[in-house]
């Protein structure tokens, strides 16, 4: 399983250039549960420097998303 996070820019009507594709185990390891509510996690990345976040290794260009999904499906 993989988590995909995108930012949709309403002013341009398009996705932000970077997308985060994070395998579920890594997502659980890197995120935290602020309110200790079962099943809830917090994912936050600043748009000015997403390449400097703790999730940077999972950042891809939006044009790479389809290929990344195919890679994952091929492994199933």
Backbone torsions as a table, in degrees:
resi	resn	phi	psi	omega
1	UNK	NA	148.3	-178.4
2	UNK	-138.3	144.3	175.2
3	UNK	-100.3	134.8	178.2
4	UNK	-120.0	125.7	-179.4
5	UNK	-120.0	129.0	178.2
6	UNK	-131.6	156.0	173.3
7	UNK	-115.2	123.7	178.6
8	UNK	-99.6	120.3	-179.3
9	UNK	-88.9	109.0	-178.1
10	UNK	-64.8	-30.2	-177.7
11	UNK	-70.7	-31.1	179.2
12	UNK	-102.9	-15.1	-178.1
13	UNK	69.9	30.9	-176.1
14	UNK	-141.9	164.7	174.9
15	UNK	-76.2	149.2	172.2
16	UNK	-60.5	152.5	-174.8
17	UNK	-62.6	-28.9	-179.2
18	UNK	-104.2	142.2	178.0
19	UNK	-128.0	146.8	177.4
20	UNK	-108.4	121.2	175.6
21	UNK	-114.3	105.6	-172.4
22	UNK	-118.0	120.1	175.1
23	UNK	-57.3	142.2	-175.3
24	UNK	-53.0	-44.6	179.7
25	UNK	-61.0	-38.1	178.0
26	UNK	-69.5	-38.2	177.5
27	UNK	-60.0	-45.9	179.6
28	UNK	-64.9	-35.3	-179.9
29	UNK	-70.4	-38.3	-173.0
30	UNK	-90.2	-22.9	-178.6
31	UNK	-94.6	169.8	178.5
32	UNK	-134.3	165.5	-178.3
33	UNK	-111.3	92.5	-173.6
34	UNK	-60.2	-43.8	-174.7
35	UNK	-98.2	6.2	-179.8
36	UNK	57.8	31.4	176.4
37	UNK	-89.6	130.3	-178.9
38	UNK	-56.6	131.8	175.7
39	UNK	83.7	-5.0	-179.3
40	UNK	-101.2	137.0	178.4
41	UNK	-134.5	156.8	179.3
42	UNK	-113.7	125.6	177.2
43	UNK	-124.0	119.1	-179.0
44	UNK	-137.4	130.9	176.3
45	UNK	-139.7	131.3	175.9
46	UNK	-74.7	139.4	-177.5
47	UNK	-78.6	-18.6	-179.7
48	UNK	-71.2	-39.3	-177.6
49	UNK	-137.9	62.2	-178.1
50	UNK	-63.6	-23.3	-179.9
51	UNK	-73.6	-6.2	179.0
52	UNK	-105.5	6.3	-179.0
53	UNK	-84.5	167.3	177.8
54	UNK	-69.6	-9.0	178.5
55	UNK	-99.4	5.8	-172.9
56	UNK	-55.4	-35.1	-178.4
57	UNK	-65.7	-15.6	-178.8
58	UNK	-103.5	5.6	-178.5
59	UNK	-83.1	131.8	176.3
60	UNK	-131.4	163.2	173.6
61	UNK	-75.1	147.4	-176.2
62	UNK	-59.8	-29.6	179.6
63	UNK	-69.9	-14.0	179.7
64	UNK	-90.4	-6.5	-172.4
65	UNK	-59.7	-47.5	-178.4
66	UNK	-60.0	-43.7	179.1
67	UNK	-64.4	-37.8	179.1
68	UNK	-65.3	-41.0	178.4
69	UNK	-64.0	-42.1	178.1
70	UNK	-62.6	-42.0	177.6
71	UNK	-57.1	-45.4	-178.3
72	UNK	-67.4	-42.0	179.8
73	UNK	-64.8	-35.3	178.5
74	UNK	-64.6	-26.5	-179.9
75	UNK	-80.6	-13.4	-178.3
76	UNK	-76.6	NA	NA
